[in-house]
Amino acid sequence: MIPARYGPVLFSFILSGWMSLLVSGISTFRTLPAPQEFLGLWTGAWLTGWLFAFPAVMVAAPLARKIVARFTARAG
């Protein structure tokens, strides 16, 4: 098991992976004239996207949480 203190990093890693997978898949599908090269191009686009998405999520997630906290009511 991974220690709980690494939870935010693991969350960012998983979230950025899924998001970049979906976005690169949609983008690759839309730009290809024929599906024969789809899988190879998608994989390359996804890994490149993830390389940038992971650090972006690490920076953006705490900022987004602060913004959401300001706009939402606290329970209790």
Sequence and secondary structure as in RCSB ss.txt:
>XXXX:A:sequence
MIPARYGPVLFSFILSGWMSLLVSGISTFRTLPAPQEFLGLWTGAWLTGWLFAFPAVMVAAPLARKIVARFTARA
G
>XXXX:A:secstr
   GGGHHHHHHHHHHHHHHHHHHHHHHHHH SSGGGHHHHHHHHHHHHHHHHHHHHHHHHHHHHHHHHHHS   
 
